[in-house]
Amino acid sequence: MSITTADISKLRTSTGAGMMDCKNALEEAGGDMEKAADILRKKGIVKAAKRADKVASEGKVASYITPDAKIGAIVEINSETDFASKSEDFVTFASAVAETIVKDNPTDVVALSTLMLSTGKTVADAISDLTIKIGEKISIRRFVRYESTGTVVSYLHGAKIGILVDMEGGDKELGMDVAMQIAAANPKSVGREGVDATLIEKEREIFAEQLRQQGKPENIIENILKGKMDKFYGEVCLLEQPFIKNEEITIQKLVEDKGAKVNRFVRYELGEGIEKQEKDFAAEVAEQMQ
């Protein structure tokens, strides 16, 4: 298949590899972006899989927690510009939507759009009015609602990153420490049992191939792999991460010392997974390849 400059641009952005390395990897992978990234990793050209799933987009992540901290929600609402998302009307709308999610428990964004806000308008009508007033397309992208027998905690970092945590035990300070840890360190699951089996197998395969590329004999690769996988789990599992305020202890020890337990969490980062065209860079690549 034909490899375009836009494909090369996207792979280069997501991996940090050189232009020609990206072009060759894409050709070897038959144009498959994910396979090309793995090829680059196996060759040691990139250190980690940095998927192009966090690209710039504007809007706001908002949250709402009930006074008894038993129910909470976060929602991502997108706009075309950062200026629009900072307007009082947009901020008020985002807060009202988060509260409605908690109150009415919609199943999805379509169901949410039919619900009534505290203003007396449906969410869909409020979006239409806001779009006309601001002059930009406004859309609700996603949301999560937690109901807990313990405590639900939320943390917003500049309205760009939103965290929702469901915990048992502990206190408000612990909940905020855990939420801030998730915001800063971006774990993928609470513990090892929550890590996707496909991801684990892929990481093992990539680490093993890296070791073979270094000339390591097969009989010792398995031993080295254990250490590499332990390090991998230490990065992606919340409980195994070093606490950002005291790296001498893990989050697991922090939580256990308070007699608490983290049941689940979600981390939203504004715009992750939304693709934007990068015309200038694609043109630059095309020029260099002529």
LUMSEFI-263807 format. One record per residue: residue number from 1; x, y, z of N, C-alpha, C in turn. Coordinates in nm, 2 decimals. Example, Ala and Ser with C-alpha at 12.3 -4.5 7.8 and 13.67 -1.06 7.14 Angstrom:
ZARO drenkol   n.c1   n.c2   n.c3  ca.c1  ca.c2  ca.c3   c.c1   c.c2   c.c3
ZARO       1   1.32  -0.57   0.78   1.23  -0.45   0.78   1.32  -0.33   0.78
ZARO       2   1.28  -0.22   0.71   1.37  -0.11   0.71   1.29   0.00   0.79
//
This chain:
ZARO drenkol   n.c1   n.c2   n.c3  ca.c1  ca.c2  ca.c3   c.c1   c.c2   c.c3
ZARO       1   0.08  -0.12   0.00   0.00   0.00   0.00   0.09   0.12   0.00
ZARO       2   0.03   0.24  -0.04   0.10   0.36  -0.05   0.12   0.42   0.09
ZARO       3   0.24   0.46   0.13   0.27   0.53   0.26   0.27   0.68   0.23
ZARO       4   0.18   0.75   0.30   0.17   0.89   0.28   0.26   0.97   0.38
ZARO       5   0.28   1.10   0.35   0.36   1.18   0.44   0.28   1.20   0.57
ZARO       6   0.15   1.20   0.57   0.07   1.22   0.69   0.09   1.10   0.78
ZARO       7   0.10   0.98   0.72   0.13   0.85   0.80   0.26   0.86   0.87
ZARO       8   0.36   0.91   0.79   0.50   0.92   0.85   0.50   1.02   0.96
ZARO       9   0.43   1.13   0.94   0.42   1.24   1.04   0.36   1.19   1.17
ZARO      10   0.25   1.11   1.16   0.18   1.06   1.27   0.27   0.96   1.35
ZARO      11   0.34   0.87   1.28   0.42   0.77   1.35   0.54   0.84   1.41
ZARO      12   0.59   0.94   1.35   0.71   1.02   1.40   0.67   1.09   1.53
ZARO      13   0.55   1.15   1.53   0.50   1.22   1.65   0.47   1.12   1.76
ZARO      14   0.42   1.01   1.73   0.39   0.91   1.84   0.51   0.83   1.90
ZARO      15   0.62   0.82   1.82   0.73   0.74   1.86   0.86   0.82   1.89
ZARO      16   0.87   0.94   1.82   0.99   1.02   1.84   1.10   0.96   1.75
ZARO      17   1.07   0.87   1.66   1.17   0.81   1.57   1.20   0.90   1.45
ZARO      18   1.31   0.87   1.38   1.35   0.96   1.27   1.25   0.93   1.15
ZARO      19   1.26   1.03   1.06   1.17   1.02   0.94   1.18   0.90   0.86
ZARO      20   1.30   0.86   0.82   1.33   0.75   0.74   1.30   0.62   0.81
ZARO      21   1.33   0.61   0.94   1.30   0.49   1.02   1.15   0.47   1.02
ZARO      22   1.07   0.58   1.03   0.93   0.57   1.03   0.88   0.52   0.90
ZARO      23   0.93   0.57   0.79   0.89   0.53   0.66   0.92   0.38   0.63
ZARO      24   1.04   0.34   0.67   1.08   0.20   0.65   0.99   0.11   0.74
ZARO      25   0.96   0.15   0.86   0.88   0.06   0.95   0.74   0.05   0.90
ZARO      26   0.68   0.16   0.84   0.55   0.16   0.79   0.54   0.07   0.66
ZARO      27   0.65   0.07   0.58   0.65  -0.02   0.47   0.66  -0.16   0.51
ZARO      28   0.74  -0.19   0.61   0.75  -0.33   0.66   0.62  -0.38   0.72
ZARO      29   0.55  -0.29   0.78   0.42  -0.32   0.85   0.30  -0.31   0.76
ZARO      30   0.33  -0.28   0.63   0.22  -0.28   0.53   0.12  -0.16   0.56
ZARO      31   0.17  -0.06   0.62   0.09   0.06   0.65   0.02   0.06   0.79
ZARO      32   0.03  -0.05   0.86  -0.03  -0.06   0.99   0.05   0.02   1.09
ZARO      33  -0.02   0.12   1.15   0.05   0.22   1.24   0.10   0.15   1.37
ZARO      34   0.02   0.07   1.43   0.05   0.01   1.55   0.17  -0.09   1.53
ZARO      35   0.16  -0.17   1.43   0.27  -0.27   1.40   0.40  -0.20   1.37
ZARO      36   0.39  -0.09   1.30   0.51  -0.01   1.27   0.57   0.04   1.39
ZARO      37   0.49   0.09   1.49   0.55   0.14   1.62   0.62   0.02   1.69
ZARO      38   0.56  -0.09   1.69   0.62  -0.21   1.75   0.75  -0.25   1.69
ZARO      39   0.75  -0.24   1.55   0.88  -0.27   1.48   0.99  -0.18   1.52
ZARO      40   0.96  -0.05   1.54   1.06   0.05   1.58   1.11   0.02   1.72
ZARO      41   1.01  -0.02   1.81   1.05  -0.06   1.95   1.14  -0.18   1.95
ZARO      42   1.11  -0.28   1.87   1.19  -0.41   1.87   1.33  -0.38   1.82
ZARO      43   1.34  -0.28   1.73   1.47  -0.25   1.68   1.55  -0.15   1.77
ZARO      44   1.48  -0.12   1.88   1.55  -0.03   1.98   1.55   0.12   1.94
ZARO      45   1.48   0.15   1.84   1.48   0.29   1.78   1.40   0.38   1.87
ZARO      46   1.30   0.33   1.94   1.22   0.40   2.04   1.22   0.32   2.17
ZARO      47   1.21   0.39   2.28   1.22   0.33   2.41   1.09   0.27   2.46
ZARO      48   0.98   0.34   2.42   0.85   0.30   2.47   0.74   0.33   2.36
ZARO      49   0.63   0.26   2.38   0.52   0.29   2.28   0.45   0.42   2.32
ZARO      50   0.47   0.52   2.25   0.40   0.65   2.28   0.30   0.67   2.17
ZARO      51   0.18   0.60   2.19   0.08   0.61   2.09   0.03   0.75   2.07
ZARO      52  -0.01   0.78   1.95  -0.05   0.92   1.92  -0.20   0.93   1.96
ZARO      53  -0.22   0.90   2.09  -0.36   0.91   2.14  -0.38   1.03   2.23
ZARO      54  -0.29   1.12   2.24  -0.30   1.23   2.32  -0.27   1.36   2.24
ZARO      55  -0.36   1.40   2.16  -0.33   1.52   2.08  -0.42   1.63   2.13
ZARO      56  -0.38   1.75   2.09  -0.44   1.87   2.15  -0.59   1.89   2.10
ZARO      57  -0.67   1.92   2.19  -0.81   1.95   2.16  -0.86   2.04   2.28
ZARO      58  -0.95   2.12   2.25  -1.00   2.22   2.35  -1.12   2.18   2.42
ZARO      59  -1.15   2.24   2.53  -1.27   2.21   2.61  -1.24   2.21   2.76
ZARO      60  -1.31   2.12   2.83  -1.30   2.12   2.97  -1.34   1.98   3.03
ZARO      61  -1.27   1.94   3.13  -1.32   1.82   3.21  -1.38   1.88   3.33
ZARO      62  -1.50   1.84   3.36  -1.58   1.89   3.48  -1.62   1.77   3.57
ZARO      63  -1.64   1.80   3.69  -1.68   1.69   3.79  -1.79   1.74   3.88
ZARO      64  -1.86   1.64   3.94  -1.95   1.67   4.05  -1.96   1.55   4.15
ZARO      65  -1.95   1.58   4.27  -1.96   1.48   4.38  -2.07   1.52   4.47
ZARO      66  -2.15   1.42   4.51  -2.26   1.45   4.61  -2.20   1.49   4.74
ZARO      67  -2.28   1.56   4.82  -2.23   1.61   4.95  -2.18   1.49   5.04
ZARO      68  -2.24   1.37   5.03  -2.20   1.26   5.11  -2.09   1.18   5.05
ZARO      69  -2.04   1.23   4.93  -1.93   1.16   4.86  -1.95   1.02   4.83
ZARO      70  -2.08   0.98   4.80  -2.11   0.85   4.77  -2.13   0.83   4.61
ZARO      71  -2.16   0.94   4.54  -2.18   0.93   4.40  -2.10   1.05   4.34
ZARO      72  -2.03   1.02   4.23  -1.96   1.12   4.16  -1.95   1.10   4.01
ZARO      73  -1.92   1.20   3.93  -1.91   1.19   3.79  -1.80   1.29   3.73
ZARO      74  -1.74   1.25   3.62  -1.66   1.34   3.55  -1.71   1.33   3.40
ZARO      75  -1.69   1.45   3.33  -1.74   1.45   3.19  -1.64   1.54   3.11
ZARO      76  -1.62   1.50   2.99  -1.54   1.58   2.90  -1.63   1.64   2.80
ZARO      77  -1.62   1.78   2.79  -1.69   1.85   2.69  -1.60   1.93   2.60
ZARO      78  -1.61   1.92   2.47  -1.52   1.98   2.38  -1.57   2.10   2.31
ZARO      79  -1.48   2.19   2.29  -1.51   2.31   2.21  -1.40   2.33   2.11
ZARO      80  -1.41   2.43   2.02  -1.31   2.45   1.91  -1.19   2.52   1.96
ZARO      81  -1.20   2.61   2.06  -1.09   2.69   2.11  -1.09   2.69   2.26
ZARO      82  -0.97   2.72   2.31  -0.95   2.72   2.46  -1.02   2.85   2.51
ZARO      83  -1.03   2.95   2.43  -1.09   3.08   2.48  -1.24   3.05   2.51
ZARO      84  -1.31   2.97   2.42  -1.45   2.94   2.44  -1.47   2.86   2.57
ZARO      85  -1.38   2.76   2.59  -1.40   2.67   2.71  -1.38   2.75   2.84
ZARO      86  -1.32   2.86   2.84  -1.30   2.94   2.96  -1.41   3.04   2.99
ZARO      87  -1.50   3.05   2.90  -1.61   3.15   2.92  -1.70   3.10   3.03
ZARO      88  -1.76   3.20   3.10  -1.85   3.17   3.21  -1.96   3.08   3.17
ZARO      89  -2.02   3.10   3.05  -2.13   3.02   3.00  -2.09   2.87   2.99
ZARO      90  -1.97   2.85   2.93  -1.92   2.72   2.91  -1.90   2.64   3.04
ZARO      91  -1.83   2.71   3.13  -1.80   2.66   3.26  -1.93   2.62   3.34
ZARO      92  -2.02   2.71   3.34  -2.15   2.68   3.40  -2.22   2.56   3.34
ZARO      93  -2.22   2.56   3.21  -2.28   2.44   3.14  -2.22   2.31   3.18
ZARO      94  -2.08   2.31   3.18  -2.01   2.19   3.21  -2.04   2.14   3.35
ZARO      95  -2.05   2.23   3.45  -2.08   2.19   3.58  -2.22   2.14   3.59
ZARO      96  -2.32   2.20   3.52  -2.45   2.15   3.52  -2.47   2.01   3.46
ZARO      97  -2.39   1.99   3.36  -2.40   1.86   3.30  -2.35   1.75   3.39
ZARO      98  -2.23   1.78   3.46  -2.18   1.68   3.55  -2.28   1.65   3.67
ZARO      99  -2.34   1.75   3.71  -2.44   1.73   3.82  -2.56   1.65   3.77
ZARO     100  -2.60   1.67   3.65  -2.71   1.60   3.59  -2.68   1.45   3.57
ZARO     101  -2.55   1.42   3.54  -2.51   1.28   3.52  -2.52   1.21   3.66
ZARO     102  -2.48   1.28   3.76  -2.49   1.22   3.90  -2.63   1.19   3.93
ZARO     103  -2.72   1.29   3.91  -2.86   1.29   3.95  -2.94   1.18   3.88
ZARO     104  -2.92   1.18   3.74  -3.01   1.10   3.66  -2.95   0.97   3.60
ZARO     105  -2.82   0.95   3.62  -2.75   0.83   3.58  -2.78   0.78   3.43
ZARO     106  -2.75   0.87   3.33  -2.78   0.83   3.19  -2.68   0.71   3.15
ZARO     107  -2.73   0.63   3.05  -2.65   0.52   3.01  -2.54   0.56   2.91
ZARO     108  -2.56   0.67   2.84  -2.46   0.71   2.74  -2.49   0.85   2.70
ZARO     109  -2.40   0.91   2.61  -2.41   1.05   2.57  -2.55   1.08   2.50
ZARO     110  -2.60   0.98   2.43  -2.73   1.00   2.36  -2.84   1.02   2.46
ZARO     111  -2.84   0.93   2.56  -2.94   0.94   2.67  -2.92   1.07   2.75
ZARO     112  -2.80   1.11   2.77  -2.77   1.23   2.85  -2.83   1.35   2.78
ZARO     113  -2.82   1.35   2.64  -2.87   1.47   2.57  -3.02   1.50   2.58
ZARO     114  -3.09   1.40   2.63  -3.24   1.41   2.64  -3.28   1.46   2.78
ZARO     115  -3.18   1.46   2.87  -3.21   1.49   3.01  -3.23   1.64   3.04
ZARO     116  -3.30   1.68   3.14  -3.32   1.82   3.18  -3.22   1.87   3.27
ZARO     117  -3.16   1.98   3.24  -3.07   2.05   3.33  -3.15   2.13   3.44
ZARO     118  -3.08   2.18   3.54  -3.14   2.26   3.64  -3.20   2.39   3.58
ZARO     119  -3.15   2.43   3.47  -3.20   2.55   3.40  -3.34   2.53   3.34
ZARO     120  -3.38   2.41   3.33  -3.51   2.38   3.26  -3.50   2.35   3.12
ZARO     121  -3.38   2.34   3.06  -3.36   2.31   2.93  -3.30   2.17   2.92
ZARO     122  -3.32   2.10   2.81  -3.26   1.97   2.79  -3.11   1.99   2.76
ZARO     123  -3.03   1.89   2.78  -2.89   1.91   2.75  -2.87   1.94   2.60
ZARO     124  -2.94   1.88   2.52  -2.93   1.90   2.37  -2.96   2.05   2.34
ZARO     125  -3.07   2.10   2.40  -3.11   2.24   2.37  -3.01   2.34   2.43
ZARO     126  -2.95   2.30   2.54  -2.85   2.39   2.60  -2.73   2.39   2.52
ZARO     127  -2.69   2.28   2.46  -2.57   2.28   2.36  -2.60   2.37   2.24
ZARO     128  -2.72   2.36   2.19  -2.76   2.44   2.07  -2.75   2.59   2.10
ZARO     129  -2.80   2.62   2.22  -2.80   2.76   2.26  -2.66   2.81   2.28
ZARO     130  -2.58   2.73   2.35  -2.44   2.77   2.37  -2.36   2.78   2.25
ZARO     131  -2.39   2.69   2.15  -2.32   2.69   2.02  -2.34   2.82   1.95
ZARO     132  -2.47   2.87   1.95  -2.51   2.99   1.89  -2.44   3.11   1.96
ZARO     133  -2.44   3.11   2.09  -2.39   3.22   2.17  -2.24   3.23   2.16
ZARO     134  -2.17   3.12   2.16  -2.02   3.12   2.16  -1.97   3.13   2.02
ZARO     135  -2.05   3.07   1.93  -2.01   3.07   1.79  -1.91   2.95   1.75
ZARO     136  -1.92   2.85   1.84  -1.83   2.73   1.81  -1.91   2.60   1.84
ZARO     137  -1.86   2.50   1.77  -1.93   2.37   1.79  -1.89   2.32   1.93
ZARO     138  -2.00   2.28   2.01  -1.98   2.22   2.14  -2.03   2.08   2.14
ZARO     139  -1.96   1.99   2.20  -2.00   1.85   2.21  -1.96   1.78   2.34
ZARO     140  -2.05   1.70   2.39  -2.01   1.61   2.50  -1.95   1.49   2.45
ZARO     141  -1.83   1.46   2.49  -1.76   1.35   2.43  -1.78   1.22   2.51
ZARO     142  -1.76   1.22   2.64  -1.77   1.10   2.73  -1.79   1.14   2.87
ZARO     143  -1.83   1.04   2.95  -1.85   1.07   3.09  -1.84   0.93   3.17
ZARO     144  -1.81   0.94   3.30  -1.82   0.82   3.38  -1.88   0.86   3.51
ZARO     145  -1.97   0.77   3.57  -2.04   0.80   3.69  -2.01   0.68   3.79
ZARO     146  -1.96   0.71   3.91  -1.94   0.61   4.01  -2.03   0.62   4.13
ZARO     147  -2.09   0.51   4.17  -2.16   0.50   4.29  -2.10   0.41   4.39
ZARO     148  -2.07   0.45   4.51  -1.98   0.37   4.60  -2.04   0.35   4.73
ZARO     149  -2.01   0.23   4.79  -2.04   0.21   4.94  -1.94   0.27   5.02
ZARO     150  -1.83   0.32   4.96  -1.72   0.39   5.04  -1.72   0.53   5.01
ZARO     151  -1.62   0.58   4.94  -1.61   0.73   4.91  -1.57   0.75   4.76
ZARO     152  -1.63   0.84   4.70  -1.59   0.88   4.57  -1.52   1.02   4.58
ZARO     153  -1.40   1.02   4.52  -1.32   1.14   4.52  -1.29   1.19   4.38
ZARO     154  -1.29   1.32   4.36  -1.26   1.37   4.22  -1.15   1.48   4.24
ZARO     155  -1.07   1.49   4.13  -0.96   1.59   4.13  -0.95   1.64   3.99
ZARO     156  -0.94   1.77   3.97  -0.93   1.83   3.84  -0.80   1.91   3.84
ZARO     157  -0.72   1.88   3.74  -0.59   1.95   3.72  -0.61   2.05   3.61
ZARO     158  -0.64   2.18   3.64  -0.65   2.28   3.54  -0.76   2.26   3.44
ZARO     159  -0.86   2.18   3.47  -0.97   2.15   3.38  -0.93   2.07   3.26
ZARO     160  -0.80   2.03   3.25  -0.75   1.95   3.14  -0.74   1.80   3.17
ZARO     161  -0.72   1.77   3.30  -0.71   1.63   3.35  -0.81   1.61   3.46
ZARO     162  -0.89   1.51   3.45  -0.99   1.48   3.55  -0.98   1.34   3.60
ZARO     163  -0.99   1.32   3.74  -0.97   1.19   3.80  -1.10   1.17   3.88
ZARO     164  -1.14   1.04   3.88  -1.25   1.00   3.97  -1.20   0.87   4.03
ZARO     165  -1.21   0.86   4.16  -1.16   0.74   4.24  -1.27   0.69   4.33
ZARO     166  -1.29   0.56   4.33  -1.38   0.49   4.42  -1.30   0.42   4.52
ZARO     167  -1.31   0.46   4.65  -1.23   0.40   4.76  -1.31   0.35   4.88
ZARO     168  -1.25   0.26   4.95  -1.31   0.21   5.08  -1.21   0.26   5.19
ZARO     169  -1.26   0.32   5.29  -1.18   0.36   5.40  -1.09   0.48   5.37
ZARO     170  -1.00   0.51   5.46  -0.91   0.62   5.45  -0.99   0.75   5.48
ZARO     171  -0.92   0.87   5.45  -0.98   1.00   5.47  -0.97   1.08   5.34
ZARO     172  -1.02   1.21   5.35  -1.02   1.30   5.24  -0.88   1.32   5.19
ZARO     173  -0.79   1.34   5.28  -0.65   1.37   5.24  -0.59   1.25   5.16
ZARO     174  -0.62   1.13   5.20  -0.57   1.01   5.13  -0.63   1.00   4.99
ZARO     175  -0.76   1.03   4.99  -0.83   1.02   4.86  -0.77   1.12   4.76
ZARO     176  -0.74   1.24   4.81  -0.68   1.34   4.72  -0.54   1.31   4.68
ZARO     177  -0.46   1.25   4.77  -0.33   1.20   4.74  -0.33   1.10   4.63
ZARO     178  -0.42   1.00   4.64  -0.43   0.90   4.54  -0.48   0.96   4.40
ZARO     179  -0.57   1.05   4.41  -0.62   1.11   4.28  -0.51   1.19   4.22
ZARO     180  -0.43   1.26   4.29  -0.32   1.34   4.24  -0.21   1.25   4.18
ZARO     181  -0.19   1.14   4.25  -0.10   1.04   4.19  -0.14   0.99   4.06
ZARO     182  -0.27   0.96   4.04  -0.32   0.91   3.91  -0.31   1.02   3.81
ZARO     183  -0.33   1.15   3.84  -0.32   1.26   3.75  -0.18   1.27   3.70
ZARO     184  -0.08   1.26   3.79   0.06   1.28   3.76   0.13   1.16   3.69
ZARO     185   0.10   1.04   3.74   0.17   0.92   3.69   0.10   0.84   3.59
ZARO     186  -0.03   0.87   3.57  -0.11   0.80   3.46  -0.10   0.65   3.46
ZARO     187  -0.14   0.59   3.57  -0.14   0.44   3.57  -0.26   0.39   3.48
ZARO     188  -0.25   0.26   3.44  -0.35   0.21   3.36  -0.45   0.12   3.43
ZARO     189  -0.41   0.07   3.55  -0.50  -0.01   3.63  -0.47   0.00   3.78
ZARO     190  -0.56  -0.05   3.86  -0.53  -0.05   4.01  -0.41  -0.14   4.04
ZARO     191  -0.42  -0.27   3.99  -0.32  -0.37   4.02  -0.29  -0.45   3.89
ZARO     192  -0.21  -0.55   3.91  -0.17  -0.63   3.79  -0.29  -0.71   3.73
ZARO     193  -0.38  -0.74   3.81  -0.50  -0.82   3.75  -0.58  -0.74   3.66
ZARO     194  -0.56  -0.61   3.66  -0.64  -0.52   3.57  -0.57  -0.48   3.44
ZARO     195  -0.45  -0.53   3.43  -0.37  -0.50   3.30  -0.42  -0.59   3.19
ZARO     196  -0.45  -0.54   3.08  -0.49  -0.62   2.97  -0.39  -0.73   2.93
ZARO     197  -0.44  -0.85   2.92  -0.35  -0.96   2.89  -0.28  -0.95   2.75
ZARO     198  -0.35  -0.89   2.66  -0.29  -0.87   2.53  -0.17  -0.77   2.54
ZARO     199  -0.19  -0.66   2.62  -0.08  -0.57   2.64   0.04  -0.63   2.71
ZARO     200   0.01  -0.72   2.81   0.12  -0.79   2.88   0.20  -0.87   2.78
ZARO     201   0.13  -0.95   2.70   0.20  -1.04   2.60   0.28  -0.96   2.50
ZARO     202   0.23  -0.85   2.46   0.30  -0.76   2.36   0.42  -0.70   2.42
ZARO     203   0.41  -0.66   2.55   0.53  -0.60   2.61   0.64  -0.71   2.63
ZARO     204   0.60  -0.83   2.67   0.70  -0.94   2.69   0.77  -0.96   2.55
ZARO     205   0.69  -0.97   2.45   0.75  -1.00   2.32   0.85  -0.89   2.27
ZARO     206   0.81  -0.76   2.30   0.90  -0.65   2.26   1.02  -0.65   2.34
ZARO     207   1.01  -0.67   2.47   1.13  -0.68   2.56   1.22  -0.79   2.52
ZARO     208   1.16  -0.91   2.49   1.24  -1.03   2.45   1.32  -1.00   2.32
ZARO     209   1.25  -0.94   2.22   1.31  -0.90   2.10   1.43  -0.80   2.11
ZARO     210   1.40  -0.71   2.20   1.51  -0.61   2.23   1.63  -0.68   2.29
ZARO     211   1.61  -0.78   2.37   1.73  -0.85   2.43   1.80  -0.93   2.33
ZARO     212   1.72  -0.99   2.24   1.78  -1.07   2.13   1.87  -0.98   2.04
ZARO     213   1.81  -0.86   2.01   1.89  -0.76   1.93   2.02  -0.72   2.00
ZARO     214   2.02  -0.73   2.13   2.14  -0.70   2.21   2.24  -0.82   2.22
ZARO     215   2.20  -0.93   2.16   2.28  -1.05   2.16   2.27  -1.14   2.28
ZARO     216   2.17  -1.12   2.36   2.15  -1.20   2.49   2.11  -1.34   2.45
ZARO     217   2.17  -1.44   2.51   2.13  -1.58   2.48   1.99  -1.61   2.54
ZARO     218   1.92  -1.71   2.47   1.79  -1.74   2.50   1.77  -1.79   2.65
ZARO     219   1.87  -1.86   2.69   1.86  -1.92   2.83   1.86  -1.82   2.94
ZARO     220   1.90  -1.70   2.92   1.90  -1.60   3.02   1.80  -1.49   3.00
ZARO     221   1.74  -1.49   2.88   1.64  -1.39   2.85   1.52  -1.39   2.94
ZARO     222   1.47  -1.51   2.98   1.36  -1.52   3.07   1.38  -1.46   3.20
ZARO     223   1.50  -1.48   3.25   1.54  -1.42   3.38   1.54  -1.27   3.38
ZARO     224   1.59  -1.21   3.27   1.60  -1.07   3.25   1.46  -1.01   3.23
ZARO     225   1.37  -1.09   3.16   1.24  -1.05   3.13   1.16  -1.02   3.26
ZARO     226   1.18  -1.11   3.36   1.11  -1.09   3.49   1.13  -0.95   3.55
ZARO     227   1.26  -0.91   3.55   1.29  -0.78   3.60   1.23  -0.67   3.51
ZARO     228   1.23  -0.68   3.38   1.17  -0.58   3.29   1.02  -0.58   3.31
ZARO     229   0.95  -0.69   3.33   0.81  -0.69   3.35   0.77  -0.63   3.48
ZARO     230   0.85  -0.66   3.58   0.83  -0.59   3.71   0.83  -0.44   3.70
ZARO     231   0.93  -0.39   3.63   0.94  -0.25   3.60   0.82  -0.20   3.53
ZARO     232   0.78  -0.27   3.43   0.66  -0.24   3.35   0.54  -0.23   3.44
ZARO     233   0.52  -0.33   3.53   0.40  -0.32   3.62   0.42  -0.20   3.72
ZARO     234   0.54  -0.17   3.75   0.56  -0.06   3.84   0.52   0.08   3.78
ZARO     235   0.52   0.08   3.65   0.48   0.20   3.58   0.33   0.21   3.55
ZARO     236   0.27   0.09   3.52   0.13   0.10   3.48   0.03   0.06   3.59
ZARO     237   0.07   0.00   3.70  -0.02  -0.03   3.81  -0.01   0.07   3.92
ZARO     238  -0.12   0.13   3.95  -0.13   0.23   4.06  -0.06   0.19   4.19
ZARO     239  -0.10   0.07   4.23  -0.05   0.02   4.37   0.10   0.00   4.37
ZARO     240   0.16  -0.02   4.26   0.30  -0.05   4.25   0.39   0.07   4.22
ZARO     241   0.32   0.18   4.20   0.39   0.31   4.17   0.45   0.37   4.30
ZARO     242   0.57   0.43   4.29   0.62   0.50   4.40   0.53   0.63   4.43
ZARO     243   0.50   0.66   4.55   0.42   0.77   4.58   0.49   0.90   4.55
ZARO     244   0.43   0.99   4.47   0.49   1.11   4.42   0.54   1.20   4.53
ZARO     245   0.48   1.20   4.65   0.52   1.28   4.76   0.63   1.22   4.85
ZARO     246   0.65   1.09   4.83   0.75   1.01   4.91   0.78   0.89   4.83
ZARO     247   0.88   0.89   4.75   0.91   0.78   4.66   0.97   0.66   4.73
ZARO     248   0.99   0.67   4.86   1.04   0.55   4.94   0.93   0.45   4.96
ZARO     249   0.80   0.49   4.94   0.69   0.40   4.97   0.61   0.39   4.84
ZARO     250   0.54   0.28   4.82   0.45   0.26   4.71   0.31   0.31   4.75
ZARO     251   0.22   0.32   4.65   0.08   0.36   4.68   0.01   0.25   4.76
ZARO     252   0.05   0.13   4.73  -0.01   0.01   4.81   0.02   0.03   4.95
ZARO     253   0.14   0.06   4.99   0.18   0.08   5.13   0.10   0.20   5.19
ZARO     254   0.10   0.31   5.11   0.03   0.43   5.16  -0.12   0.40   5.19
ZARO     255  -0.18   0.33   5.10  -0.32   0.29   5.12  -0.34   0.19   5.24
ZARO     256  -0.26   0.09   5.24  -0.28  -0.01   5.34  -0.25   0.04   5.48
ZARO     257  -0.15   0.13   5.49  -0.12   0.20   5.62  -0.24   0.27   5.68
ZARO     258  -0.33   0.32   5.59  -0.45   0.39   5.63  -0.57   0.30   5.64
ZARO     259  -0.55   0.17   5.62  -0.66   0.08   5.63  -0.76   0.10   5.51
ZARO     260  -0.71   0.14   5.40  -0.80   0.17   5.29  -0.78   0.08   5.17
ZARO     261  -0.87   0.09   5.07  -0.86   0.01   4.95  -0.91   0.10   4.83
ZARO     262  -0.83   0.09   4.72  -0.88   0.16   4.59  -0.95   0.05   4.51
ZARO     263  -1.08   0.08   4.49  -1.16  -0.01   4.41  -1.15   0.01   4.26
ZARO     264  -1.15   0.13   4.22  -1.14   0.16   4.07  -1.11   0.31   4.06
ZARO     265  -1.07   0.34   3.94  -1.05   0.48   3.91  -1.06   0.51   3.76
ZARO     266  -1.08   0.63   3.72  -1.08   0.67   3.58  -1.00   0.80   3.57
ZARO     267  -0.92   0.81   3.46  -0.85   0.93   3.43  -0.88   0.98   3.29
ZARO     268  -0.93   1.10   3.29  -0.96   1.17   3.16  -0.86   1.28   3.13
ZARO     269  -0.80   1.28   3.01  -0.71   1.39   2.97  -0.78   1.45   2.85
ZARO     270  -0.80   1.58   2.86  -0.87   1.65   2.75  -0.81   1.62   2.61
ZARO     271  -0.89   1.58   2.52  -0.85   1.56   2.38  -0.78   1.43   2.35
ZARO     272  -0.75   1.34   2.45  -0.68   1.22   2.42  -0.76   1.14   2.32
ZARO     273  -0.69   1.10   2.21  -0.76   1.02   2.11  -0.82   1.09   2.00
ZARO     274  -0.83   1.23   2.01  -0.89   1.31   1.90  -0.78   1.35   1.81
ZARO     275  -0.79   1.32   1.68  -0.69   1.35   1.59  -0.71   1.49   1.53
ZARO     276  -0.59   1.55   1.51  -0.59   1.68   1.44  -0.49   1.67   1.32
ZARO     277  -0.52   1.74   1.22  -0.43   1.75   1.10  -0.31   1.83   1.14
ZARO     278  -0.19   1.78   1.09  -0.07   1.86   1.11  -0.01   1.89   0.97
ZARO     279  -0.07   1.98   0.90  -0.04   2.01   0.76   0.10   2.06   0.75
ZARO     280   0.14   2.14   0.84   0.28   2.20   0.82   0.39   2.09   0.83
ZARO     281   0.38   2.00   0.93   0.48   1.90   0.94   0.47   1.80   0.82
ZARO     282   0.35   1.77   0.78   0.34   1.68   0.66   0.41   1.74   0.54
ZARO     283   0.39   1.87   0.52   0.45   1.94   0.41   0.60   1.94   0.42
ZARO     284   0.65   1.95   0.55   0.79   1.95   0.57   0.85   1.81   0.53
ZARO     285   0.78   1.71   0.57   0.83   1.57   0.54   0.83   1.55   0.39
ZARO     286   0.72   1.59   0.32   0.72   1.58   0.18   0.83   1.65   0.11
ZARO     287   0.86   1.76   0.16   0.97   1.84   0.10   1.11   1.77   0.11
ZARO     288   1.13   1.71   0.24   1.25   1.64   0.26   1.27   1.51   0.18
ZARO     289   1.15   1.45   0.14   1.16   1.32   0.07   1.17   1.34  -0.08
ZARO     290   1.16   1.46  -0.13   1.17   1.49  -0.27   1.32   1.47  -0.32
//
